[in-house]
Every structure is written in C-alpha cells, then in structure tokens.
C-alpha cells in the first residue's frame, strides 16, 4: 500500500475562481467556463477535474475552493457525478496564493505532512490515467520536501502559456528536475527559443507537503499566510459550505502563487509530462481540443456550413446557426448574444467583455438562464409593465418567502406540483392550473414532489426588476 493510501491519500484541491471572459458569450460571470459544457456536452471541465482524482487508492477526499456566488453550482455538479467534497467559499477573489494558503492550512488541520495537489477547474486532459501516474510520480518529490509542478512537453511554440526552464535532475524524484526559472508568456520567437532549449509549459498544477508550503509562505508571503489563517480560523459553516471570514480574507494581498512562492523558493521541482493538456483559455484553444471534421471544423449544436474550413461554430439553444465561405473563424451563438471572431484574435474577447461592461450591457455577465440554489429561471419576454419567465424548481427546492412592491405575478404550472404560500394560506397547484399573487402579498414557491417543477411566471406592474424582492426568510441564507 502506498504512503498516500496510509495517510488518507493525496489531498486534491480544485480551484474554481475566474470568470472565463475570453470564452464569452458561452462563459459569463453567472456561469463561468469551468461549469459550462463547452468541450464535453455531458459534463463540465469542473466535473471532469473532480472525476480525474476520484481514485481512493491514490487520492483522499477533495476540497473545492470557489467563489461564494458559485456555491450551489459547485454542490449541484458534484452531486450529479456522485462525489463528496469539502467546499470552502472565498468571499472575494484574492488570486491563487491566498487559495493555496487556505488549502495548505485546511489539509494541515488533519495531517501537517499531507501531500496536497492543487488543480485548476477548467483544464482539459486527454489521458486521465497518464495524469494520475504523473501525480503519483511527482508526489515522491513532494514527500521529500519539494514543491513539485507538472511541466507539459510543448507541442507548439505557444505564446499564451508560461514556461519552465529545468535545471539539474532531482535526486529525490526520478525523472524530475529542479526548476531553474519560470518564464512569463513569450512572443513567438521567444517561445521557439524556449522550446529549443527544452523548456516546458507551466501547467499550474502543484504538489507539496502542507507543512512545506506553509513554511515557504511564512518566508516569502507572510501577509498572505496571516490573512488566510485568520480567514479559516474565523470561518463559519453554512449548510454544507465553509465560509471564509470576509474581513480577514480581504486582508490577503492579491498575488498569484507563482509570484508569491514558486519564483522565490529554493524547493521548486518540475516533472516533465507529455499527456494532452489545455487550459482552454480562448475559443481557439477550445477548437484545438475538439474533434474536427474533414474540413477542420469543430461543430456544436444546430449548425450548417458551406465552404467553411478550420473554424469553430458553437450554437446553443433552439436557434440555427449558419456559416458560408469563411476560414479560421469562431462563431458562437447563444439565445441572447452572438460572437464572430477570427481564431487568431479570439484572445481579445476579454477586451470586448470589458467594453460591454463599461456600456452596461447585461449580456456581459448574465445569461438568459440564471441558476439559483433551488433551480433556475429564464426570461422569455419583457416589455413595458410586464415580464415573462420560465422557472424550474428541483425536487425539495424552496424559493425565499418574499413580497414585491411594484408587481403582481401569475404562475401557471406546466409540469409537476407546486406548493404555494400566499400570506396565511398554503395551496397545491397542479399541472395546467394557475395561481395569482397580488402586489404586496407574502408568498413562497416550493416543489414537494419527486420530479422537477416547471411553471410560467407572468409579472405585471410598474417595475419588474430583480431588486424588487423583499426576502423575509430564505433557507439558503441569501
């Protein structure tokens, strides 16, 4: 039996921060790319990441560090694949150093010498068995006191990845090397020179003993460690989540683990690996990892092409997307936004999103379908003095007890059974039945059944914005 198995296994930690704006409009703040099904129509990259470390003989119980707003998406997607995890919530993003410090402290609570594996939630890896073998090999160096990273053997002179120059072989870990230097994202000529010199792509995966990382943080980034320790010590439990203390976590300097520790430590090691890997940071990167037809096109959804080559056409919803006579383009069509870009300039989508935000376009951050802990809602139509939504409530889900000052609502059940509270009475509303909620009435919607509840909501009034909600009681603590 391996040492990891004796000690409960390598502790995987999945970092779920980031909004993935370069993959707009499919990825937005309300549903970032790690939770969207951009590569595999059956699962998200977050779910694939969690399943990659679901091997009890090698790995222990995973931890997930995510934004507080994503907590119910994380819990739901883990439940879909049947994996339990500790979910720690960041009150705000402080970059990766603070998250890694929390991960090391969390693991050290049960075993100061626990081996921790830091993973991003949005990477695509083609050979999970090769990944697990690489992690097991790198763990040898981690147990010996090195902070190990996985260095990807480059397949092209990429300018969108950082690089690692390897130094002398590490005696503690067969096949691994000391890190000579981390190199920022180069230009094309610099990337070719680095590859010729044997440099590796920086994958962002780290393995270390908890006590070693805490020592290095104390030496090189003490303010990060101090803030993370205080945030974890003052954390509160909310349902199945651990909420880090907001004030303490906000005191952590906003810095990456690369700058805070990896570029300063004398214990950095790298294991070269050759499995297929991508951080799918742009639409061009998505095109590279998807299967393509004889013309080099990667297609998703309802699409039709004529005379188009080497392109990505991604269509969601019921709409049909068509492309004629183009090459090397990205076309992404969603129910409320369309992106057309050259693959070569797809990295500029992030700048486009910034422009949309500056002009207060709601599509910059919000999808038509908005996910909530009880299910989701999707706007169907909106106009002067009215709005129509489609609402789905999961079995056992309950909306908050609430009232509105500017609108009345009509609910028509199209599937399942609704338990509706209206002031001091509770009624059951079945399929093809409706209920009216007057302005100012105290009301709540719940699904007491075994199947999802679906209904159409018609709002009528002088104002139908989401901020016209007065919550009196909420089981989800919002």
JONORPE-V829074 format. One record per pair of residues at least 24 apart in sequence whose ideal C-beta (glycine too) atoms are under 8 Angstrom apart, sorted by sequence separation. I is the first residue (numbers start at 0). GAP is how many residues later the second one is. D is the distance in Angstrom with one decimal. If there is no record, write none. Layout:
i:gap:d
I:GAP:D
I:GAP:D
This chain:
i:gap:d
60:24:6.7
61:24:7.4
62:24:7.6
63:24:7.0
64:24:8.0
65:24:6.9
114:24:5.3
145:24:6.6
160:24:6.5
226:24:4.3
227:24:6.0
286:24:7.6
372:24:7.5
373:24:6.1
409:24:6.2
410:24:5.1
419:24:7.3
420:24:7.9
60:25:6.6
62:25:6.3
64:25:6.3
66:25:8.0
147:25:7.0
159:25:6.3
225:25:7.7
226:25:3.5
286:25:4.1
373:25:5.6
392:25:7.7
409:25:7.5
419:25:6.0
420:25:7.7
66:26:6.8
145:26:6.2
158:26:6.0
226:26:7.7
285:26:6.3
336:26:4.7
409:26:5.6
410:26:7.0
418:26:7.5
419:26:7.9
114:27:5.0
144:27:7.4
145:27:6.7
158:27:6.2
335:27:5.5
408:27:7.7
409:27:7.4
417:27:6.0
418:27:4.3
45:28:7.4
49:28:6.4
114:28:6.1
143:28:3.6
147:28:6.8
158:28:6.1
162:28:7.6
222:28:7.5
223:28:5.2
283:28:7.8
285:28:7.8
407:28:7.1
408:28:4.3
417:28:7.3
418:28:7.2
53:29:5.8
140:29:5.8
143:29:6.8
158:29:5.8
164:29:7.5
222:29:7.1
223:29:5.7
282:29:5.9
407:29:6.2
417:29:6.9
418:29:4.8
15:30:6.4
46:30:5.3
50:30:5.9
112:30:8.0
145:30:7.7
148:30:7.3
222:30:5.4
407:30:5.4
416:30:7.6
441:30:6.7
45:31:5.9
46:31:7.8
49:31:6.4
140:31:5.3
156:31:6.1
158:31:8.0
162:31:4.8
223:31:6.8
282:31:7.9
311:31:7.2
335:31:7.5
407:31:4.9
415:31:6.3
416:31:6.6
13:32:7.0
50:32:7.1
139:32:6.9
140:32:3.1
158:32:5.5
164:32:6.9
165:32:6.6
220:32:7.2
300:32:7.7
310:32:7.4
335:32:4.8
406:32:6.4
416:32:4.9
43:33:6.1
46:33:6.9
49:33:5.2
139:33:4.8
157:33:6.1
164:33:7.9
165:33:7.4
309:33:7.6
333:33:7.6
334:33:5.1
405:33:7.2
415:33:5.1
46:34:5.1
64:34:4.8
139:34:7.3
156:34:3.7
164:34:5.1
165:34:6.6
220:34:6.9
333:34:7.8
404:34:7.1
408:34:7.8
410:34:7.1
13:35:5.6
34:35:7.1
49:35:7.1
137:35:6.8
140:35:5.2
156:35:4.6
163:35:6.2
403:35:6.5
404:35:6.6
415:35:5.3
417:35:5.6
13:36:6.4
136:36:7.0
162:36:4.3
163:36:4.7
223:36:5.9
403:36:7.3
414:36:7.2
415:36:6.2
416:36:6.8
64:37:6.2
136:37:7.4
153:37:8.0
156:37:7.9
162:37:6.6
163:37:7.5
402:37:5.8
414:37:6.9
415:37:3.8
417:37:6.3
31:38:7.3
34:38:5.2
42:38:7.2
64:38:6.5
136:38:6.4
137:38:6.8
156:38:5.7
162:38:6.3
163:38:5.2
402:38:6.3
414:38:6.7
415:38:6.4
34:39:7.9
136:39:7.5
161:39:7.4
162:39:6.2
220:39:4.0
402:39:5.1
414:39:4.0
62:40:6.5
153:40:8.0
160:40:4.6
161:40:4.0
219:40:6.2
220:40:6.3
401:40:7.5
402:40:6.8
412:40:7.2
413:40:5.1
414:40:7.9
11:41:4.0
153:41:5.0
160:41:6.4
219:41:5.4
400:41:6.4
401:41:6.7
412:41:7.5
413:41:6.1
30:42:7.3
34:42:6.3
400:42:7.5
401:42:7.1
412:42:4.8
413:42:6.3
9:43:7.8
62:43:6.0
157:43:6.8
216:43:7.2
286:43:7.1
400:43:4.5
411:43:6.0
62:44:7.8
216:44:6.3
219:44:4.5
399:44:6.9
410:44:5.1
411:44:4.7
153:45:7.5
215:45:5.0
219:45:6.8
398:45:5.9
410:45:7.4
153:46:6.9
283:46:7.2
397:46:6.7
398:46:4.6
410:46:5.6
411:46:7.6
8:47:6.8
11:47:5.4
152:47:6.4
153:47:5.4
282:47:4.2
397:47:7.5
398:47:7.0
409:47:7.2
8:48:7.5
9:48:6.2
10:48:7.7
11:48:7.6
13:48:6.2
15:48:6.0
16:48:7.5
151:48:5.9
152:48:7.8
212:48:7.3
215:48:7.9
397:48:4.2
408:48:5.8
409:48:4.4
8:49:6.0
9:49:5.2
10:49:5.2
12:49:7.0
13:49:7.4
15:49:6.6
16:49:7.2
150:49:3.0
151:49:3.9
215:49:5.0
282:49:6.9
396:49:6.9
397:49:7.7
408:49:6.9
8:50:4.6
9:50:6.6
10:50:7.6
11:50:4.3
12:50:4.8
13:50:4.8
14:50:5.4
15:50:3.8
16:50:6.3
150:50:6.6
151:50:8.0
396:50:5.1
408:50:5.4
409:50:7.5
8:51:3.4
10:51:7.5
11:51:7.3
12:51:7.6
13:51:7.3
15:51:7.0
150:51:6.9
151:51:5.2
205:51:7.0
215:51:6.9
395:51:6.6
407:51:7.5
408:51:7.8
4:52:5.6
7:52:4.3
10:52:6.9
12:52:6.5
150:52:6.8
392:52:6.5
394:52:5.6
395:52:7.9
406:52:4.8
407:52:5.5
4:53:7.4
7:53:7.7
148:53:7.0
149:53:4.7
392:53:7.2
393:53:6.6
406:53:6.3
407:53:6.0
3:54:6.0
15:54:6.2
59:54:7.9
148:54:6.8
390:54:7.7
392:54:4.1
394:54:6.0
406:54:3.0
1:55:7.2
3:55:7.6
148:55:7.8
149:55:4.4
211:55:6.8
394:55:5.5
405:55:4.8
406:55:7.4
1:56:7.1
3:56:7.7
148:56:6.1
201:56:7.6
205:56:7.6
282:56:7.8
286:56:6.3
394:56:6.5
396:56:7.7
405:56:5.0
406:56:6.6
63:57:7.9
148:57:5.4
394:57:6.8
403:57:7.4
405:57:3.8
406:57:5.4
15:58:6.4
58:58:7.7
147:58:6.9
148:58:7.6
282:58:7.0
393:58:6.0
394:58:7.9
405:58:7.5
146:59:6.3
147:59:4.4
283:59:4.3
392:59:6.9
146:60:7.6
147:60:6.9
282:60:6.9
283:60:7.3
391:60:5.3
392:60:4.3
146:61:4.4
391:61:6.9
392:61:8.0
406:61:6.5
145:62:7.6
283:62:4.6
391:62:5.1
405:62:5.1
282:63:4.2
283:63:7.5
390:63:7.0
404:63:6.1
52:64:7.1
144:64:6.8
281:64:4.5
389:64:7.0
390:64:5.3
403:64:5.0
141:65:4.2
146:65:6.4
281:65:4.9
389:65:7.8
390:65:7.6
403:65:6.6
404:65:7.3
52:66:7.4
140:66:7.6
141:66:5.3
142:66:6.6
145:66:7.9
146:66:6.6
280:66:7.7
282:66:7.0
389:66:6.0
390:66:5.5
403:66:7.3
141:67:5.9
144:67:5.6
281:67:7.3
388:67:7.3
389:67:7.7
401:67:5.2
402:67:5.2
138:68:5.7
387:68:6.8
388:68:4.5
401:68:6.0
137:69:4.9
146:69:6.8
387:69:7.1
399:69:7.7
401:69:5.1
402:69:7.3
48:70:5.8
134:70:7.9
141:70:7.8
199:70:6.4
202:70:7.8
387:70:5.4
388:70:7.4
400:70:7.2
401:70:6.4
13:71:7.8
48:71:7.5
386:71:7.8
387:71:7.5
399:71:4.4
400:71:4.7
48:72:5.3
134:72:6.8
199:72:5.7
374:72:7.9
385:72:6.9
386:72:4.5
399:72:7.4
400:72:4.2
16:73:6.9
48:73:8.0
51:73:6.7
373:73:7.9
385:73:6.3
399:73:6.4
400:73:7.4
48:74:6.8
57:74:6.2
202:74:6.2
385:74:5.2
399:74:3.8
17:75:7.9
45:75:4.3
203:75:7.3
384:75:6.3
399:75:7.8
16:76:5.3
44:76:6.4
45:76:7.3
47:76:7.4
51:76:4.9
181:76:6.2
200:76:7.6
379:76:7.6
384:76:6.5
399:76:7.6
44:77:4.9
47:77:7.9
50:77:7.8
54:77:6.3
57:77:7.4
374:77:7.1
384:77:6.5
386:77:4.1
397:77:5.5
44:78:6.6
57:78:6.2
374:78:7.9
385:78:7.0
399:78:6.8
16:79:7.6
44:79:6.2
51:79:6.1
52:79:7.8
384:79:7.8
51:80:7.3
122:80:7.6
181:80:6.3
376:80:7.6
14:81:6.5
122:81:7.8
181:81:5.3
16:82:6.8
381:82:7.1
178:83:7.5
14:84:5.3
119:84:5.5
38:85:5.6
119:85:7.8
33:86:7.9
117:86:7.8
118:86:5.9
12:87:8.0
33:87:4.0
117:87:6.6
33:88:4.1
116:88:7.1
117:88:4.3
32:89:5.5
116:89:7.5
117:89:7.6
178:89:3.8
12:90:4.1
31:90:7.9
115:90:7.9
116:90:5.2
177:90:7.0
178:90:6.4
115:91:6.9
177:91:5.9
178:91:5.2
10:92:7.9
114:92:6.2
115:92:5.8
176:92:6.7
177:92:7.8
12:93:7.9
114:93:7.2
115:93:7.5
175:93:5.1
176:93:5.5
12:94:7.7
114:94:5.9
115:94:5.7
175:94:6.5
176:94:7.9
113:95:7.0
114:95:8.0
175:95:4.4
176:95:7.5
10:96:4.8
112:96:5.3
113:96:4.9
161:96:7.6
172:96:6.3
174:96:6.2
175:96:8.0
111:97:7.9
112:97:6.8
115:97:7.1
171:97:7.9
174:97:7.2
111:98:5.7
112:98:5.8
172:98:6.8
110:99:7.2
111:99:4.5
169:99:5.1
7:102:7.5
19:102:6.6
107:102:4.1
373:102:7.3
7:103:7.0
10:103:5.3
12:103:6.0
14:103:6.7
106:103:4.4
107:103:6.5
372:103:4.4
6:104:5.9
10:104:6.8
12:104:6.6
14:104:6.9
17:104:7.0
103:104:7.4
165:104:5.7
9:105:4.9
10:105:4.8
11:105:4.8
12:105:5.4
13:105:5.3
14:105:5.7
15:105:4.5
104:105:7.6
372:105:7.9
6:106:7.5
7:106:7.4
9:106:7.4
10:106:6.7
12:106:6.8
13:106:7.7
14:106:6.3
99:106:7.2
103:106:4.6
107:106:6.5
163:106:5.2
165:106:7.3
6:107:6.5
9:107:5.2
11:107:6.2
13:107:5.1
6:108:7.8
103:109:4.3
104:109:7.0
103:110:5.3
3:111:6.4
100:112:7.8
99:113:6.8
100:113:7.8
103:113:7.3
148:113:7.2
146:114:7.2
146:115:6.9
100:116:5.5
99:117:7.9
146:118:6.0
160:118:7.6
148:119:7.1
150:119:4.3
152:119:5.8
96:120:7.7
100:120:7.8
146:120:5.2
148:120:7.3
149:120:7.4
150:120:6.7
152:120:6.9
145:121:5.2
146:121:5.5
147:121:4.8
148:121:5.2
149:121:5.7
150:121:5.1
151:121:6.1
152:121:4.4
159:121:6.2
144:122:6.3
145:122:7.3
146:122:6.9
147:122:7.1
148:122:7.6
150:122:6.8
151:122:7.6
159:122:6.9
100:123:5.4
104:123:6.1
145:123:4.0
147:123:6.2
149:123:5.1
96:124:5.9
100:124:5.2
104:124:5.9
9:125:6.6
151:125:5.0
159:125:7.5
97:126:5.7
100:126:7.9
101:126:4.8
105:126:6.7
96:127:4.8
100:127:3.6
104:127:5.2
100:128:7.6
140:128:4.9
9:129:5.8
97:129:6.6
101:129:6.9
97:130:5.4
101:130:5.8
140:130:7.1
137:131:7.8
3:132:7.9
93:133:7.9
137:133:4.5
1:134:7.6
136:134:6.0
3:135:6.5
133:137:6.2
117:139:7.7
133:139:4.5
2:140:6.6
133:141:7.1
101:142:6.7
130:142:7.8
129:143:7.3
129:144:7.8
130:144:5.7
129:145:4.0
87:147:7.6
126:148:4.4
88:149:7.8
125:149:6.2
126:149:6.5
124:150:6.0
125:150:3.4
97:151:6.8
100:151:7.5
124:151:6.7
125:151:7.6
88:152:5.3
90:152:7.2
123:152:7.9
124:152:5.5
86:153:6.6
87:153:7.6
88:153:6.7
90:153:6.1
123:153:7.2
86:154:5.0
87:154:4.8
88:154:4.9
89:154:6.0
90:154:7.7
91:154:7.5
97:154:4.0
122:154:6.5
123:154:4.8
86:155:6.8
88:155:6.3
90:155:4.0
93:155:6.4
96:155:7.5
97:155:7.9
122:155:6.8
123:155:7.9
85:156:6.9
87:156:6.3
93:156:7.6
96:156:7.5
97:156:7.8
122:156:5.3
123:156:5.5
91:157:6.9
99:157:4.6
121:157:6.5
122:157:7.3
90:158:5.5
91:158:6.2
93:158:4.6
96:158:4.8
98:158:8.0
121:158:6.3
89:159:6.5
90:159:7.1
93:159:7.5
94:159:4.9
96:159:6.0
119:159:6.8
93:160:5.0
94:160:5.5
95:160:4.9
96:160:4.7
92:161:7.7
94:161:5.1
95:161:4.5
99:161:7.8
95:162:7.6
96:162:7.5
96:163:3.9
125:163:7.8
96:164:7.0
74:165:6.5
123:165:5.1
74:166:7.7
70:170:5.3
67:175:6.8
159:187:6.8
9:197:7.3
10:199:8.0
44:235:7.0
238:237:7.4
238:238:7.1
237:239:5.4
38:241:6.6
37:242:6.9
32:247:7.1
38:247:6.6
37:248:5.9
38:250:6.0
38:251:6.6
22:257:7.4
22:258:8.0
21:259:5.8
22:259:7.3
40:259:7.3
21:260:5.0
22:260:6.4
21:261:7.5
22:263:7.0
37:276:7.7
25:288:6.6
25:290:6.9
72:298:5.9
71:299:7.2
71:300:7.1
71:301:3.9
70:302:7.9
25:306:5.9
24:307:6.0
25:308:6.5
24:309:4.9
24:311:7.7
24:312:3.9
23:313:7.7
24:313:7.4
24:314:5.6
23:315:6.7
21:324:7.2
21:325:6.1
23:325:5.4
22:326:7.2
23:326:8.0
21:327:5.0
20:328:6.9
21:328:4.8
23:328:7.1
20:329:4.7
23:329:5.0
20:332:4.3
20:333:7.8
27:335:7.8
29:335:6.2
27:336:7.2
28:336:4.0
29:336:4.9
30:336:5.6
27:337:5.4
28:337:7.4
29:337:5.2
24:338:6.7
27:338:6.5
27:339:5.7
23:340:7.5
29:340:5.9
30:340:6.5
29:341:7.2
18:346:8.0
71:404:7.3
